[in-house]
Amino acid sequence: MSKYIFVTGGVVSSAGKGVTAAAIGKLLKERGFDVSIQKLDPYINVDPGTMSPYQHGEVFVLDDGSETDLDLGHYERFIDTSLTAVCNVTTGQIYSEVISQERRGDFLGGTIQVIPHITNEIKRRIGLVPQTMKAEVVIVEVGGTVGDIESLPFLEALRQMRSDIGRENTMYVHVTWLPHIGATGELKTKPTQHSVRELRSIGIQPDVIIARSDYPIPEELREKIALFCDVEPREVIPLTTCKILYEVPLVLEHEGLGEISLSRLGLIRRCAPDWSEWEKLIAAVETDKPKVRIALVGKYVELQDAYMSVCQALQHATLAVGIETEVVWLHSTDLENDKGWKDLESVHGIIVPGGFGSRGIEGKIAAARFARQNQVPYLGLCLGMQVMVIEFGRHVLGSESVNSTEFNRSTSHPVIDLLPEQGSITEMGGTMRLGLYPCKLVPGTIVAEAYNQELVQERHRHRYEFKNTYREIMGENGMVFSGLSPDDRLVEIVEFANHPFMVGCQFHPEFLSRPNKPHPLFRAFMESVVARVQDLTEEESKTLYAEQSG
């Protein structure tokens, strides 16, 4: 019988349920258990794949091509396990399945109700995780907060789980927020009390309360929460906002949550947790280091969650090479309107991440041109590779009409285009290349040196590809096709022969980066940035940019 830890949230959203769930998974994995994590999302969309980043932040793609919530990125980075489609469930998926069963006549003409039919399907989906992932402990996070009407079926299913599989196999963790009243300098526990009362009215008594705050939580408040919420004081875990996400497991370990979890679930620790590597990671953050500026030229920079994995992968690489990074957020539409150029000229490296649609494309192309002309290290991710190809195509062919058919269907030079077999597909998402695909690397290239292997597997999320009819002319002028599909049909990575580091990849390497194992492309990019900083003093850099811009 697998053990289950259910994580719910109260008071406000974005209090840190996802990171908390991931950190609990890390605590248990350090104690020798196989762990998997599942997210239950209350929205009616089948998945976040067609949702705007402004609505839901980043779409995180798994090996099997599933488009999931960004919290699954936290899960994978903390427990270093590749998750699958069963690890992200939405209300849309639940109702679609139950309605399909009803249409087939599976219920023999019975009335379909939230209880038991919807809750049974939720429980069935939860049960798929240990079957599919071979997990001994499954952590299940419910999106939203207690009191949200759309979350009620999920919470009811979790309530039933304790009766179905036994109290000894379940543990309920409630994450709440303690607001700070500036006028009095106080933290308030009343919202937490109300949140727990709402949870108990549904039939769930939390075993552990994670009290989140931006300020240290006094012991007397911990005892007050315990008294009013019917838990022991040691089961109220204070979690003050950390400087780095990866500090959270160490805080929870210090507060004893690992041993509390084992005790509650009747588990015996298999090995002593070894936090040495994790502690080195945190120590590296707190150590004074040289600072570099990296521009992230995006379309959704108002909501930085849209680039969560990119920022995390950048941080992993930054720590590995021993520097500190200041991310300069630049909106690509600003560059189109002659704004933000001074900021771009001041950076030591440029990242252009993925995205969809024509808005801001010319700004991204301009950033790629600036990087190419000024020998600035550049890493293009998915769309970032495509704009790199478009920019170079305009340079080589001497025509501003060079484009992608995503942005200009009538372009005379479609250097980026749909594959021929995709043309007849009309369903949104039907043309997408999603999930893990192999890529063979060309010996002697920048990326081959970075990976130090011949064949790699990377996660994709795109529908447009490099058009092969332009390979010859691009190659003759300095573009190197350094990563290809095993059959040589698809261009996966491009770089420039006469540039210290200008690399574009059709996939999303940020999805596979880990805190103690930075992705090779991000690490190589940051190493190139460091090399450039060492070669040029700040004053020399300013002079160089001024001359070349003039």
Secondary structure by P-SEA (a helix, b strand, c coil): cbbbbbbbbcccccccaaaaaaaaaaaaaaaccbbbbbbbbccccccccccccccccbbbbccccccccaaaaaaaaaccccccccccccaaaaaaaaaaaaaaccccccccccccaaaaaaaaaaaaccccccccbbbbbbccccccccaaaaaaaaaacccccccccbbbbbbbbbbbbcccccccaaaaaaaaaaaaaaccccccccccccccccaaaaaaaaaaacccccccccccccccccaaaaaaaaaaaaaaaaaaacccccccccaaaaaaaaaaaacccbbbbbbbccccccccccaaaaaaaaaaaaaaacbbbbbbcccaaaaaaccaaaaaaaccbbbbbbbbcccaaaaaaaaaaaaaaaccbbbbcaaaaaaaaaaaaaaaaccccccccccccccccccccccccccccccccccccccbbbbbbbcccaaaaaaccccccccccccccccccaaaaaaaacccccccccccccccbbbbcccccccccccccccccccccccaaaaaaaaaaaaaaaaccaaaaaaaaaaaac
